[in-house]
Amino acid sequence: MAHGSLVARPRDFEAQGGTGVTGPDRFKEVDRLFQAVCDLAPDDRIEALNQAAPGDPSLREEVLGLLRAESSAETALTPSAMASCFAEAFSAGADDPASVGAYTIVRRLGEGGMGVVYEARQSSPNRRVAVKLLRPALGSQQAFRRFEFEIEAIGRLAHANIAQAFEAGVADTPAGPRPYFAMELVDGDRLDRWASGRPLRDRLEMFTRICDAVHHAHTRGVLHRDLKPANIMVTPDGVPKVLDFGVARTLEEDGRGSLMTMSGQVLGTPAYMSPEQFIGGDDGVDTRSDVYALGVVLYQLVSGELPHDVLGKSAFAAAQIVREQPTRPLSKVSPTAAGDIETIATKALERDKSRRYQSASELRDDVQRFLDGRTITARPPSVSYQLSRFARRHAAAVTGAGLAIIALLVGMVATSVAMLNAVEQRDLARAERAEARRQSGIAAAVTDFLNEDVLATVTASALGKDATVRQAVDAAADGLDGRFVDQPETGAAIEVSIGNVYNALGEYERAESLLRNAHATLAERRGASDPMTLDVSKDLAAVLREAGNFDEARRLLILALDAYERALGPTADPTLDTIVELAQIELDGFGDPDASAAWVHRFDQRRPTGMTDDHPVAMKADMRRGALAIHTRDFGPAIEAYERLAITRAATYGERHHATMAVYHNLAVSYEAVGRYADAEPLYARTLAFAREMSGPDNPSTLVTAHNLAYLYESMGRFDEAEPLYIDTLERCRRVFGPTHPGTLTCSQSLASLYRETDRLKESVALLRRVHEDALDELGPDAPPVVEIAWKLAVVLTEQGEPDEAIGLLERSIASVRFRLPPDHPMLGMMLAAEGKCLYRLNRHAEAIRSLEASETILSNHSTAEYIAHVETVRDYLSRARSALAADPSADVE
């Protein structure tokens, strides 16, 4: 498991100035107050509790928690039954266990709604830790899932400013099996106490480090949802630690984060909650909700006050205040804060989340600009403001096609934790429970391996750096040999996780080797049609597709589709997802839009009526629709599809998420294709910056984005900017992919095209010759990339005055295209046009006329601007050839 948060708080802090009573006595007081106010009207309850427990706000909050739970539509418990349940929970805590797993309990630190927190001692290694143990009476499915989500959330995180998580498991206790997790024990002061009396600069510098930690969580798919000074500790050496992910939400595509609330129950601390959090449920909550909470923290760090007067108010009253009343101007509370800091805080606290900073990193960056004496971006017409306005026009922001590699590493943990979900997901039969326990064991073993062999090798200072990730994964892969001989399924699960990371890094050979091993193991032990085996088949197909092995990738997907249909049915998510994957490979691998469209149509026919537009598979299908429109050069529908999809993905995942960025990248491609260069350029620039930051300069997605930006520069006539970017990208493609990978070939042809456009025909020919020779040797003469390169080489040779060599290349290319494409395909029309021009240069005018007439017939049937322009050129050459033949038929060369 990766990193997370729990602390050793002083006991008086846990009691928040109250009696400090715990265990049965504490419950008796809670129960007494609960019984006294449960029959009162909601508004009267607050007043009665304030009078009954004026000096113990934590006691009031516990009673209010019971009242909220009692009123939930999800619970069937009566007030007395609810009280009995919590009585059992508190009384069970009176007999604290002597040990939990491998940890010896030292003392109880505190307790919350879900669990009890202990200081404990671990013997190997010898260290103090914090252990959180689920209350025994909270053994419901809902409670287990909430606790499991907390484990999953913290398990995704690996950051110097988030306390480290060590282990999760199930402990045998006198009350029965109880889930627990062990974490770093953090000593120090809570943030607001640390900040008291310190210079403003120190407070702001500390705030930027906190933003870094929150941004890290967001890029790993985790929302905190309860950020406040009480959940941020500062160690004696000045290191902030973000704590308590007990109400965190994961941003998984399967929507499981919604299980963390009961019937829309509001989770969080009202003074720090964003307007959308008060609604209940997770639909409107995203990373910008945490940005709002950071805004409250910033406001409090600067002024010592809160932006809204909500202390002591009910959740309903607090919601009205936050959602309807303006924020108190920071300069009114703290006159020295007038100016940029007030502007920054105001933007972070916008009620409309689309007007806030769109990420914690944007907020951090503006605070850092203030500290550096630079101009902040919070005031219009700054770049960030213009981008946010663009986002409002298109209902999406601009970002890229990159993938965060570290997120994939900790995603390996998420994959493992997902195996645990079956335990409490439904009422399992005994055999199913046994299988779930087996999966749980695999998940725990995978988590331990990742802790010891992967994440331990990644230093906090190097997080996000591609080279460090590769080194960590290499070390982990090397450590697999012979380690799981007695646990083959565990070994296979780890091979799958590491293989998928290698795929994202562009290390296709290593990815393929690991995934093939895992597939063979699972097929032997579980069967070829087992869902786990089929999932690995899809992962392997993805690697093969990226590596250019399209035939085997398609074969694996078709086999998986057949097995999914038989095992899960025609409308199951894995079945539909495989259909969409087949649509992708038909277009990207085989260039067959008709076959791709047929798969998309099959998805549409099977799509369940309840599948919403923000369902992950539905969004993937929309991506395919946009790609099809681009491929057929129908850019209007492509732009509409991507702008529509951008709305959904931005709302679902937030802006700085790879799934959203893929949409924005393709939107930029579409803008460029219709000449909207001014719209496309900032999108490409931003997506490239994000891809380099999150994935490294050699990652496949980074290279695709770099190539497309260079292509845009070329289209705009900015050759001095395009050429160095092309050259750098091509060198990286050759090193990462090899000389004949589709990405390398595409970049080579683009650079050759630039040389041709700038009248450097010799350089263009030299580059295309090299590429053609490499591809011919590796792929054979009839491979589509070889045919396309030969055609382009022939065009430049003709222009350079070498038509004799060019005509042979064209004849072979045309023969191959005629064999595999329809007779009216525009590529054939373009090649025939090139052949006609070449024949004209060779004075073979009669043959030139035949080729040019055939080209004119084909291209005239395609109405796009590109082909219309070529038709005019063809007609010009036709006129010349006919005139030359009529002037001197005897001069025509046969």
N, C-alpha and C positions, 0 to 999 in steps of 0.2 A: 504494500500500500504506500501511497505517496505521502502528502503532507496535509495537515489539518489543524484543529485548534481546540485546546482545553487549557484551563489555567488553575494555578493555586492562588485563589483569592483569599484575603483575610476573612475570617469568619464573620466579623462585624460587617464586612461589605455584603456578604451573602444575606445577612439579615436586614441590611439597609437601615441600620439604626433602630431596629425593632428589638424584640425580646430575645432573639437568637434561639428560641425553643424549637427543637426538632423532634422527630419520631412521634410516638403516640400522643404526647402532650400537645405537640404542635397540631396534630390532626384534630384533637378534641376542640381546640380553639377555632380551627377552621370550620369544623362541623357545627359548632355552636352558632357561629355567625351565619353560616350557610342556611341553617334551619330558621334563623331569625328573619332573614331577608328574602328567602326564596319565593314567598307568596306576595311580596310587594311589587308595585309597578316598577318598571326599569329605572325611571328617573329617581324614584324614592329609594331604591336600593343603594345608589351611589351616596346619597345624603346620609342614609342610615349607617353605612359602612364608615364614612368619614367621621361620624360621631362616635361609633363603637370602637374604632381602632385608629385614633388620630396620629399616633406615633409610630405606626408600623405599616408603611405602604406595601411592603411585600406580602403581609398578611391579607390586606385588602385585595391585592392582585390575585392571590391564590383563590379567594372566595369568588372573585369575578370570573376567574378561569372556570371554576365549577359551574357557575351560572351560565356562562356561554356554552359550555359543553351540554348542560342540561337542556338548553333551548335549541340545540342543533337538531334539525330534521332527521339527521342520520342516526341519532341514538334512540334506542327504545327503552333506556333506563329512566325510571322515575327518580325524583330528587332523593328519596331515601335510598334507593338502590345505588345511585351515583355516589352518595355519601359512604355507603358501605364499601363500595369498590375502592374509593380513595382511602378509606380507613385501613383496608387491607394493605394498600400500597405503602402508607406511612408506617403502619405497625411493623410491616416486614422489614423496613429499614432500621428498626431498632436493633436487630441482631445483625450487625454488619458482618460480612464474611471475613474469615481470616486471610483468605487468598482468593484471587480471581485468575484462573489460568496459571501462568508462570509468575504472577505478581503477588507479593506479600503486602497486604493492606496495612498502611500506617495509621491513617486517620481519615475521617470523612471531611471533605472540603465544602460540600454544598449539595443542593438538590434542586432540580427543576421539574418541569411538567413531565418529562419523559424518563429521566434517569437520575441516579445518584452518582456524584463524582467523588472519587477518593484519591488521596495521595498514596502512592504505593512504591515499593522497592522491587526492582528487577535485579536478579543476581548475575545474569550473563547477557549483556554487559552490565556491570554494576552501575546503576543509575536510578535516580528518582523519576517517577513517571506519574501521570494522571490517568486514572482509569474511570471510564464512564460505564455504568452498569444499568441496563434497562430495569425499571421497576417490575417486580414479579407479578403484580396484579394487572399490569398493562400488557398482557400477553395476547391481545386481540390481533387480528390480521392487520387492522389499521395501525396499531402501535408498532408492531414489528416492521411494517413497511416504512413508517416514518423514521424509525431508528435506522433501518437499512439505508434509507435515502441519505441520512446524515453521514453514515459510513461511506457511502458512495461519493457523496459530495467532497468530503475531506480527502478521500482517497485519490481524487483527481489532482490534488494541488501539491505543487513542489516549489516553494518560494521561501526566501530567507525571512520574509516578514509575515509568514503564516506558520504557526507552530507545527512541528513535524508530527505526523502520525506514525506509530510504530507497528501496530498489529490490531486485527479484529478477529473475534472468534465467539464461541459459545462456551460459557463456563457452567460447570455442574455446581449448583448451590443447594442448600437445604430446601429452598423454594422451587427447585427444579431448574432445568436449563435456562440460562438467561444470556442474551447477547451482550457483548461488551466490546469496547475498543480502548486501546492504550495509546497515550500520546505524550508528547513533550510537556513537562511541567514548567510553566513559565512563572518566574518570580518578577515582581516589579510593581509599578503603579499604573492604575488605569489612566488613560490618556488625559482626561480633564484635570486630574490631580497633578500629573507630570507637568502639564502646560502652565499651571498657576505660577505667575510671577516671572515666567521666562520671556526673553525678547521675542518680538513678533517674527523676526527672521527664523529663529530656531523652531517656532511653532509651524511656520509655513514649510520649512524644509522637512520637518517630520511628516507633515500632511502629504507631501509629494511621495514619500516612501509608502505611506498607507495606500495612496492611489495606485501605486505600482502593484501592490499585493492584490487589490481588488481587481485591477485590470487582468492580472494573471488568472484569477479565478474565472473571470468572464471568458477569457480565451480558452479555458478548459471546460466551458459549458456550465459553470456554476454561478448562480445568483446567491448572494448572502441573505438579503431581505431583512436583516436586523442589525445593520451597521449603526454603532453609537459608541461614545467614549467608553462605556462600561464593557464593551466587547473588543476593546483595543488596549492592550497592555504595552508598556514601555519598560524594557529590562533595565537593570542598573547601569549597563554600558550603553544605553541609548538606542536600543534596537526595538522598533515597533513590531508587535505581533497581533495580527487580526485573529479574533477568536470566535468561538461559538457559532458553528454552522448548523445549529439544531433546527432552524427553520429555513435552511437553505433550500433552493430549488435547482434541480439539474435541468439543462436545456436540451434533453434528449429528443430526437426526432419522433420517438414513439409516444411522447406526451406523458410519460410516467410521472413527471414532476407534479402533476395535478393531484396525485394521491397523497401529497403531503398536507392537504387541507381536508377538512371534513365539512362537506356541504357548504362550501364557500366561506368557511371560518376565516376570520381575519387573523393573520399571523404577523407579529412584529411589535415594535414599540411605537405608540402613536406619535410621539414628538418627533420621530425620525422617519415616519412613513410617508411615502409619496402619495399624491391624490389617488392614483390608480390602485394602490394597495388597499385602500379602505373599501373598495368595491367588494373584495372577497374573491376567492378563486385566483387562477393564474393567467387568465386570458390576456389581461392588459399589462401584466408585469414582465419587464425585461431588464436588460442591463442598465437602462436609463433610470430605473427605479432605485438601484443602488447609487447611481450618480446623484440623485436627489438627496439620499441619505448622507452622502459625502458632502453635499452642499450644506446640510444642517450642521455636520461636524465642523466644517470650515467656519461657518458663521459663529459657532460656539467657541471654537479655538481663538477666533479674532476678538470676540466681544464678551465672552463668558455668559452670554444669554442665548435663548432659543429664538428662532425667527417667528414662531407663533406661540401664543400663550395657551398651551394645551395641558399643562401639568395639572393633574387632579381631575381632568375632564373624562367623561365616558368616551368610549371609542366612537360612538355616534356623534357626540358633540365635537370631538377632535376632528372627525372627518369633515363636518360642516365648516369648521374654522379653516382647515388646511385647503379645502376645495373651493371655498367661497371668499375668504378674507385675504387681502394682499399681505405679502410678507412685510414685516416691519423693516424699514430701510436700515441697513447695517450702519450707515453713518449717523443715524439718529441714536442708536444704542452706543456706538463707539465712534465719536467724531473723527478720530485719527484714521479710521478705515475708509474715509471718503476717497473716491477715485477708482483705480483699477481693481483693487481687492473687492470692493463693493460690487463692481460690475461683474466680476467673476462669480461671486457668490450668488448674485441675482440670476445669472444665466443658469447656474446649476440648480436653482430652486424654481425654475419655470414650472407653472402648473401644467402647461402643454409639454409633454415629454419630447415632442419633435423640435421644440425650441431650446431644450437643454443641450449641454455637451452630450454628444452621442456616445461617448465612452469615457471610462475613468481615465484613460490615457490622455484624452483631449483636455480634460479638466486639469490633470497633472501638468501637462505641457504649458497651459496658460499661467498657472501659478509659477512655474519655473521661469517663464518669460518675465513675469513681474519681478522675480528675485534677481534676474540677470539684467534688469533695466531695459528690457526690450519691449516693443509694442505688443500688447495682448491682442488676441483675435476675437474677443467677446463683443467688440463693438462693430456694427456694420460701418462700411462695407468690407469687412475682413473676408479672407478666403473662406474661413470656416462658415461665416454667415452666408456667403454666396452658395456654398455647397449645401447648406441646410435649406436654403430657398429652392435650390434645384431639387432637393429631396422632396420638398412639399409639392412642387409642380409635377414631379413624376411619381410621387408617393413612394420614393425609395432614394437612398443615397448612393454615392458612387464608390465602388470598391472593386476588388479584383478576384482573380482565379486562384489565389494561393491557398496553401494548406499548412496549418501550424503543426510542425513535426513533433514538438514537445507535446502538443495536445494529443497526437496519435500515441505517443508513449504512454501517457496516463490514460488514454482511451483503452489501452490494453487492460488496465485495471478495471475500467468500466465494463469491458466485455466480460471479464471474469465475474464481477459482481452481478451482472445481468443473469448469470447462471443461478444465482441464489433466489431470484424472484419467484421461481416456481414453487418454493417452499410454502409461501403464504398466499399465493395467487388464487388458489381455489381449494376446494375440499378434496384433497388428494386421497386416492386409494392407497393401501399399504405398499403395494409394489411401486406406485408412483412416488411415494414418500422416500422409499429406498433409493430410487433413481435421483430424486432431488438431493438427498444427502450425498450421493456420489458426486453430483455436480458441485455441491457446496465444497466438498473436499478438494475437487479440482480447482475451484476458484480460489480457495485459501492457499493452495500450493503455488498457483500462478502469482498471486499477490506477494507471497514471500519471495519468490524468485525475482520479481520486478523490484522489490525493495532492496534485495541484497546484490543483485547482479546488474540492474539497469540504473535505477534512480540514484543509487549511492555513488555512481561514477559521474553524475552530472552535477557540476558545481552550480551554486546559485548564481554566481556572476556570469556563467556561460549559458544560462537558460535561453533558449530560442536560437542559439547559434548552430547552424547545420553541422559544422565539423564536430562539435562536441557531441551532438546527438549521434552522429555516425560512429564515433569512437565508443560511446556507451553501448550502442546496439551491437557493434562488432564484438565488444568484450562479452556481452551477454550471449550472443550466438556461439562464440567460441567455448563458452562454459557449458553448453548443452550436452556435449559429447559424453554419452554414457551416464549422465546424471539421473535420468528418469527411466532407466531400464525396467524398474519394477513398477513404474507409474506411466505406462505408455500414453494414456489419454491426457494426462497432465502435460507430458512432454509435447504432445501434438497441439494442445491448446496454446502453449508457449510458442511453438514454431509458427502457428498461425498469426499470433500477435506480432512477433518480430518480423515475419515475412511481410505483413501488411505495412509495417514501418519502412522496410527496405523498398517496397513498391513505391511508397510516397517519396523516398529519397532518390528514386531512379535507379536503384541497384537491382535490376530485374533478374539477373542470374541468381543472386543469392536469395531473392524473394521466391523465385520459382522453385529452387531446390528445397527450401524449407516448407513451402506449401505442398509440394508433391509428397514429401515425407509425411507430413501431417495427414494428407488425404489418404495415403496408402494405409497408415495406421488406423484411422477412423473407419475406413471402408472394411478393413479386416475385422475390427473388433465390434463395430456397431452396424455394419452393413452399408452398401453403397447408397441405399435409399433413406438412410437415417437423416433427419433434418440437419444435424451437426455436420455430417459428411457433405451434404448438399451445400451448406453454407460455405464450406471450404472450397468446393468446386467453383462457386461463384467468385470467391477471392482469387483463386488460381486463374480463372478466366480473365479477371481484371488485370492481373499481371501480364498474362500472355497478350492481351489486347494492347497494353502500353508498350510491350516489347516488340509489337508488330507481328506476332504469331496469331493472325486473325482466324485462320481455319480451325485450329485446335480450340481457340477460345470459343468460337461459335458452337463447335461440337459439344464442348462441356456444358454450355448454357442450354442447349437443346435437350441434352440428357437430364440436366437438373430440372428443367421445366416439366418434362414428362413425369419425373419422380415427384416433384412438388404437387402436380395436379392429382396424382394418384394418392399421395399421402395426406395432403392438406386441402385439396379441392381447387377448383378453377379460379376462385375469387379471393383466396388467401393472400395476405400481403407478400410473402416470399414468392408466390406464383406470379403475381402481378409485377413485382420488382424485376423478376427474371425476364419477363416480356419486355419491359422497358430497357433492360440491359441489351437484349437482342436488337432492339431498335437502334441503340447507340452503335453497336458493332457493325451493323449492316451499313450505316452511313459513314462512320469514321473509318472503318476498316476496309470496306468493299466499295464505298462510294456509290451505293445503290439506294437512292432516295425512295424508290417505289417499294422495295422490301422493307425499308425502315418505316415508311408510312403505314404499311400493312400491319406491322407489329404495334404501332401506336393505335391504329384502328381497333386491333384486338383488345388492347387495354381499355379503350373507350367502351367497347361492347360489354366487357366484364366488370367494369368499375362499379362497385357497390353504391347504391343510392346514398348511403350514409357517409361515404368518403368525401371529406371536405377538401376545398382547394388547398388548404395548408397541410394536408397529409403528405408525408415525405415522398411516397410513391407518386402521388398526383403531381407534386412539384417537379419530380424527375421527368414525368411524362410531358409536362409543359416545357421543360428544357429541351426535350427532343423535338417538340413542335417548332420551337424557335430555331433550333439547329437545322431542321428540314427547310424552313423558310429561307434561311441564309444560304443553304446549299443550292436551292433552286433560284436564288437571287431574287426572291420575293421579299424585299426588305421591309416593306410596310407592315405586313403581318408579323414579321420577326420582331420589329420594334414594339408593336402592340403586345405581343406575347411576353417579351422580356420586361416591359414596363409593368404589365399586370403581375407577372411573377415576382418582380422586385418588391411590390407592395407586400405580397404574402410572406416572402422570405425575410424581409426586413422586420416585419411585425413578429414573425415567429422566432427568429434567431438573433435579431439585432444587426447592426451594420457591420461590425468587425467580426464576421463569421464567414468561414470559407464557403458555406453553401450560398450565402447572400452574395458574396463577392464573385462567384462564378457567374451569377446572373448579370451583375453589373459589367463584368468583363465582356460578356457576349452582347450586352446592350451597346457598349462602346464599339464593338465590331460592326454592329448594325448601323449606328450613327455614321461611322466612317464610310460605310459602303454607299450611303446616300448623300455623301458630301457634307455632312454636318461635322466638319472637322473641329470646330470650336467647342462642340459638345463632347466629342470623342476624346480630345487630347487630355483634359484634366482627369477624365475617368481613367485613361490608360496610365497617366503619371501616378495617380493615387494607388491604383491597383498594383503597379510595379513596386512602389515603395512598400506597400503592405506585404507583397509576396517575398521581397528580399528580407524584410524584417522577420517575418514569421517562418519562412521556409528556407532561407538561404539563397545565395546567388546561383547555385547549380541545380536547384530543384526544378523538376519538369514544368511545374506551373509557372515558376518565375521566368523560365526561358521562353515559354509560350507568350507570356505577357510582354517580355522585352522585345521579342520578334515583332509582335503586333504594333508596338509603339514605334519601332524603327520603320515598319511599313507605312504607318501613318505619316511620319516625317517625310518619307519618300514621296508619298502621295501629295503632300503639301509643298513639294519642291525644296525641302530643307535637307538637302543631300549631305551637308557637312555634319548634321546631327544624326542622320540615319546611318551613314557608313560605319562610324566607330561602334555604334550599338549593334549593327549587324555582325561586324567582325568579332566583337567580344562574345556575342551570343552563339555564333557559329563555332568558335573555338571551344566554348563550354559544351555545346551539343556533341561535338566530336569526342570530347573527353568523357562525357557522362554517358552518352547513348551509343557511341560508335559511329562509323562513317555512313552506314546505310539505314539508320533508323529514320522513320518518316519525318521526325522533327529536324534531324540534321539535313535531310534532303530538301525539305521545305526552306530552311534558312539559307542553304547554299544557292538555291534557285532565286531567292529574293535578292541576295547580294549580287548574283550575276545579272539580274534585271537592273539593279542600280548602276552597275558598270555600263550596261548597254545604254541606259538612259542618259548617262553622262559622257557618251561617245568614247568609252574605253572598251572597244570591242575585243581587243586582244586579251585583256584581263577577264572579260566575260567568257570568252571561248576557253581560256586556260582553266578557269574554275569549273565550267560545265564539263569539260573533257575529264577532269579528275573525278568529278562526282559520277559521271556516266560509267567510267571504267570500274570504279568501286562497286556501284550498284549492279552493273552487268555481271561482274564476277560473283557477287554474293547472291543475287536474286534471280538471275536468268533474263534472257532477252524479252520475254513476254510479260514480265511483272509490270503492273500498271505504273509504278514510279519510274522504272527504266524507260518505258515507252514515252512518258511525259517529258523526261529529261532529254531523251534523244530528239524529240520534236523541238524543244527549246534550243538545244545546241544547233540543230539544223537551221533554225531561223537566224541565229546570230552568224553562223557560217555563211549563209546566203548574203547577209548584209555586209559581211567582211570581204565578199568576193570569192568565196570558195564553194560555189554551188555544186561542184562535182562530188565532194564528200557529203554535202548536205542531202542530195537527192536520195542517196542510199539509205541514210538514216530515216528519211521521211517515208520511203516506200515500206520499210520494215515496220515502222510505227503504225502506218495506216492499215497495213494488213492485220496487225494485232488488234487494233481498235475495231475493225470491221468484224472480227471474229467474236468479240466479247460484248460489243455495245450495239444498240438498235441502229438501223440505217439512218435515222433522222437525229441522232444524238449531236448536240452542238459541238462536242469535242472533235468529232469526225469532221464536221464542217470547218472548224478552225484549222485542222491539220491539212485538209484538202486545199484550203486557201494558201497555206504555207507552201504546199507542193506546187500549186499553180504559179506562185511568184518565183519559186526556184526554177521551174521548167521554163518560165519566161526568160530568166537570166541565162539559161542554157540554149536559148533560141529554139526550144522545142515547143513552138507556139501552138500547134494543134493539140498536143497533149496538155499544155497549160490551159487552153480553153476548156477542155473536158473537165479538168479538175476544178477550175474556177466556177464553171456553170453548176457543177454538183455542189460546190460549197455555197453558192448563192441560193440554191434551192433549199438547202438545209437551214442556213442561218436566217433566211427570210421568214421562216416559220417560228422564229423565236423573237419575241417582242421586246426584250430588255435592251436598254440603251447601249450596253457593251456590244451586243451582237448586231444591232442596227448600224453602229459605227463601222464594224468590220464589213458589213455588206457593202457599204459605200466604197471601201478600199478594194474589195473584190471586184466590184463593177468597174472601178478605174483600171485595174489590171486587165480585166476582160476586154475593155475597150482598146487598150494598148496591144494586147495579143492579137486581137482580131485585125487591127489596123496593120500590124507587122506582117501577119500571114497574108492579108489581101495585097499588101504592097509588093511582096516578093515570095510567093509560095515555094519557089525552088530553094530559097535560103533556109527553109525550115529544116531543123535537124531531126532526123528520125531516131 
